[in-house]
Amino acid sequence: HGLGGSLATWSLNLPAFVAQFRICALDLVGAGSSAKPAIDYSVPALAGFLARFLDALGPDWQRVNIVGHSLGGAVALAFAGSHPERVERLVLIDSAGLGSEIDPTVVALMRSKPTLENLRAELARFFANPGLVQQALIEQLYQQRMQPGAQETLALTANAAFSDGQQRIDLRDTLGGLNIPLLVVWGGADAVIPVAHAQEAKRTPQSRLEVFAGSGHCPHIERADAFNQLVQSFLFSIFPGDYP
């Protein structure tokens, strides 16, 4: 999941995969229902957390497919760069770490006091379809942000990844060094991270790029059915280039 999100952001995706895969969605440390200690929240540190999380799941989780969105994409990519032997296939959705640009407005909103008004404005930056910014979603996010320590760890994570209106981590060389099948998915109307960053997928020989026209920063939510079908096809394909 991305900055300010949680495993709840996958609610439209997880049911589509349970019949074919053993799956696990997690709240990164500092997010959702996970603990919120005062620690390093940089992308490399979060990738280390992911490694320890998979270790804790046991030997059956030593090699996995990983799907990461936004900041979670950067975490997944950093993990794949550090532990290439542990990643079967990688899916990046509107991923951070592939360019310097980031919408400073949404980062500032995340750092601001979590009022219902601010959260509505924040969510509006994520979706091309304003109808998705519903009151129930706003209130769910409000409850999450009001947990003890949540706003503090969100600020620490934001400061570590994004500052002065730019992304602080560059994983383009890591992307170019991958030797695994890669699917990059982007919303063509993403107002948070420019769709131009998606072209970095060409750095990886075994890569496929899909841009969902008219979708914002969360195509896995706005176009959930199409996204689920695409990712399932990718995970079952004999790569490259043999799936619709």
C-alpha positions as CSV (number, residue, x, y, z in Angstrom):
1,H,0.0,0.0,0.0
2,G,1.0,3.6,-0.4
3,L,1.8,6.5,1.9
4,G,-1.2,7.0,4.3
5,G,-2.8,3.8,3.2
6,S,-3.2,0.3,4.6
7,L,-4.1,-3.2,3.6
8,A,-7.7,-1.9,3.3
9,T,-6.8,-0.3,-0.1
10,W,-6.7,-3.8,-1.6
11,S,-10.3,-4.7,-0.6
12,L,-11.4,-4.8,-4.3
13,N,-8.5,-6.9,-5.3
14,L,-7.8,-9.6,-2.7
15,P,-11.1,-11.6,-3.3
16,A,-10.2,-12.0,-7.0
17,F,-6.9,-13.8,-6.1
18,V,-7.8,-16.1,-3.2
19,A,-8.9,-19.0,-5.4
20,Q,-5.6,-19.2,-7.3
21,F,-3.0,-17.9,-4.8
22,R,-2.1,-17.9,-1.2
23,I,-2.0,-14.2,-0.5
24,C,-1.0,-11.9,2.3
25,A,-1.7,-8.2,2.6
26,L,0.1,-6.3,5.3
27,D,0.1,-2.9,7.0
28,L,3.7,-1.6,6.8
29,V,5.2,-0.7,10.1
30,G,3.8,2.7,11.1
31,A,0.7,2.3,9.0
32,G,-2.8,0.9,9.4
33,S,-3.0,-1.4,12.4
34,S,0.7,-2.1,12.7
35,A,2.9,-0.8,15.5
36,K,4.0,2.9,15.2
37,P,7.4,3.1,16.9
38,A,9.8,6.1,16.5
39,I,12.2,4.4,14.0
40,D,13.7,4.9,10.5
41,Y,10.8,5.0,8.0
42,S,12.9,5.4,4.8
43,V,12.2,3.1,1.9
44,P,15.3,0.9,2.5
45,A,14.1,0.5,6.1
46,L,10.6,-0.4,5.0
47,A,12.1,-2.9,2.6
48,G,14.0,-4.5,5.5
49,F,10.7,-4.7,7.4
50,L,9.1,-6.5,4.5
51,A,12.0,-9.0,4.5
52,R,11.6,-9.7,8.2
53,F,7.8,-10.0,7.7
54,L,8.2,-12.7,5.1
55,D,10.8,-14.5,7.2
56,A,8.2,-14.5,10.1
57,L,5.7,-16.1,7.8
58,G,7.9,-19.1,7.4
59,P,9.8,-21.1,4.7
60,D,6.9,-21.2,2.2
61,W,7.2,-17.4,1.8
62,Q,10.9,-17.3,0.9
63,R,10.0,-16.7,-2.8
64,V,7.0,-14.6,-3.7
65,N,5.2,-12.4,-6.2
66,I,4.9,-8.8,-4.9
67,V,2.4,-6.2,-5.8
68,G,3.2,-2.6,-4.6
69,H,1.3,0.7,-5.0
70,S,2.9,4.2,-4.9
71,L,5.3,4.3,-1.9
72,G,4.6,0.5,-1.5
73,G,5.9,0.1,-5.1
74,A,9.2,1.7,-4.1
75,V,9.4,-0.6,-1.1
76,A,8.7,-3.6,-3.3
77,L,11.2,-2.5,-5.9
78,A,13.9,-1.9,-3.2
79,F,13.2,-5.3,-1.7
80,A,13.5,-6.9,-5.2
81,G,16.8,-5.1,-5.7
82,S,18.2,-6.3,-2.4
83,H,16.7,-9.8,-2.5
84,P,16.3,-10.7,-6.2
85,E,16.3,-14.4,-5.3
86,R,13.2,-14.0,-3.3
87,V,10.9,-12.3,-6.0
88,E,9.3,-14.4,-8.7
89,R,7.4,-11.6,-10.4
90,L,6.8,-7.9,-9.5
91,V,3.9,-5.6,-10.1
92,L,4.3,-1.9,-9.6
93,I,1.3,0.4,-9.6
94,D,1.9,4.2,-10.0
95,S,5.1,3.6,-8.2
96,A,7.3,6.0,-6.3
97,G,11.1,5.9,-6.9
98,L,11.0,6.3,-10.7
99,G,11.4,10.0,-11.0
100,S,11.8,13.2,-8.9
101,E,8.3,14.6,-9.4
102,I,5.5,14.2,-6.8
103,D,2.4,16.3,-6.1
104,P,3.4,18.6,-3.2
105,T,-0.3,19.3,-2.4
106,V,-1.1,15.7,-1.5
107,V,2.1,15.3,0.6
108,A,1.2,18.6,2.4
109,L,-2.3,17.4,3.1
110,M,-1.0,14.1,4.6
111,R,1.2,16.1,6.9
112,S,-1.7,18.4,8.0
113,K,-4.1,17.8,10.8
114,P,-6.4,14.9,9.9
115,T,-9.7,16.7,9.7
116,L,-12.6,15.3,7.6
117,E,-12.2,18.3,5.3
118,N,-8.5,17.7,4.8
119,L,-9.0,14.0,4.2
120,R,-11.6,14.7,1.6
121,A,-9.2,17.0,-0.2
122,E,-6.4,14.4,0.1
123,L,-8.5,11.6,-1.4
124,A,-9.7,13.8,-4.2
125,R,-6.1,14.0,-5.4
126,F,-6.0,10.2,-5.8
127,F,-9.0,9.5,-8.0
128,A,-10.0,10.8,-11.4
129,N,-13.6,9.8,-10.6
130,P,-14.8,12.2,-7.8
131,G,-17.7,9.8,-7.0
132,L,-15.2,7.5,-5.3
133,V,-14.5,10.0,-2.6
134,Q,-17.4,8.9,-0.4
135,Q,-18.2,9.8,3.2
136,A,-17.7,6.3,4.4
137,L,-14.2,6.2,2.9
138,I,-13.3,9.5,4.5
139,E,-14.5,8.4,7.9
140,Q,-12.6,5.1,7.7
141,L,-9.4,7.0,6.9
142,Y,-10.1,9.5,9.7
143,Q,-10.4,6.6,12.2
144,Q,-7.1,5.2,10.9
145,R,-5.3,8.5,11.2
146,M,-6.6,9.2,14.7
147,Q,-4.9,6.1,16.1
148,P,-2.2,6.9,18.6
149,G,1.1,7.7,16.8
150,A,-0.5,7.4,13.4
151,Q,0.0,11.0,12.3
152,E,3.6,11.1,13.7
153,T,4.7,8.0,11.8
154,L,2.9,9.2,8.7
155,A,4.9,12.5,8.9
156,L,8.2,10.5,9.4
157,T,7.5,8.3,6.4
158,A,6.5,11.3,4.2
159,N,9.6,13.2,5.3
160,A,11.9,10.2,4.5
161,A,10.5,9.7,1.0
162,F,9.3,13.1,-0.1
163,S,10.6,16.6,0.8
164,D,10.8,20.0,-0.9
165,G,8.2,18.9,-3.4
166,Q,10.3,16.0,-4.7
167,Q,10.9,12.3,-4.3
168,R,14.0,11.6,-2.3
169,I,14.7,8.1,-3.5
170,D,15.7,7.1,-7.0
171,L,15.3,3.4,-7.9
172,R,15.6,3.6,-11.6
173,D,19.0,1.8,-11.6
174,T,17.5,-0.9,-9.4
175,L,14.7,-1.2,-12.0
176,G,17.2,-1.5,-14.8
177,G,19.0,-4.3,-12.9
178,L,16.0,-6.5,-12.5
179,N,16.1,-9.9,-14.2
180,I,12.5,-10.9,-13.3
181,P,9.2,-10.4,-15.1
182,L,7.8,-7.0,-14.3
183,L,4.4,-5.5,-14.8
184,V,4.0,-1.7,-14.4
185,V,0.5,-0.4,-14.2
186,W,-0.3,3.4,-14.2
187,G,-3.3,5.6,-14.2
188,G,-3.3,7.8,-17.2
189,A,-4.8,10.7,-15.3
190,D,-2.6,10.3,-12.2
191,A,-2.3,13.7,-10.4
192,V,0.1,12.4,-7.8
193,I,3.0,10.9,-9.7
194,P,3.3,11.7,-13.4
195,V,2.4,8.9,-15.9
196,A,5.6,9.7,-17.7
197,H,7.4,7.8,-14.9
198,A,5.8,4.7,-16.2
199,Q,8.1,4.7,-19.2
200,E,10.9,3.7,-16.9
201,A,9.6,0.2,-17.2
202,K,11.5,0.0,-20.5
203,R,14.7,-0.3,-18.4
204,T,13.8,-3.9,-17.5
205,P,14.0,-6.4,-20.4
206,Q,11.2,-8.6,-19.1
207,S,8.7,-5.8,-18.6
208,R,5.2,-4.9,-19.6
209,L,3.5,-1.5,-19.2
210,E,-0.2,-0.9,-19.0
211,V,-1.7,2.5,-18.7
212,F,-5.4,2.8,-17.7
213,A,-6.8,5.9,-19.5
214,G,-9.0,8.1,-17.3
215,S,-7.8,6.5,-14.1
216,G,-6.0,8.4,-11.3
217,H,-3.4,7.4,-8.9
218,C,-5.2,4.2,-7.8
219,P,-6.1,2.2,-10.9
220,H,-6.4,-1.0,-8.8
221,I,-9.4,0.7,-7.2
222,E,-10.9,2.8,-10.0
223,R,-10.5,-0.1,-12.5
224,A,-10.5,-3.0,-10.1
225,D,-12.0,-5.7,-12.4
226,A,-9.7,-4.9,-15.3
227,F,-6.7,-4.6,-13.0
228,N,-7.4,-7.9,-11.4
229,Q,-7.8,-9.7,-14.8
230,L,-4.5,-8.1,-16.0
231,V,-2.5,-9.1,-13.0
232,Q,-3.8,-12.6,-12.9
233,S,-2.9,-13.0,-16.6
234,F,0.5,-11.7,-15.9
235,L,1.1,-14.0,-12.9
236,F,0.0,-17.1,-14.9
237,S,1.8,-16.2,-18.2
238,I,4.9,-17.7,-19.7
239,F,6.6,-14.4,-19.9
240,P,7.1,-12.3,-22.0
241,G,4.4,-11.1,-24.3
242,D,2.0,-14.0,-24.2
243,Y,-0.9,-12.6,-22.3
244,P,-3.6,-10.2,-23.4
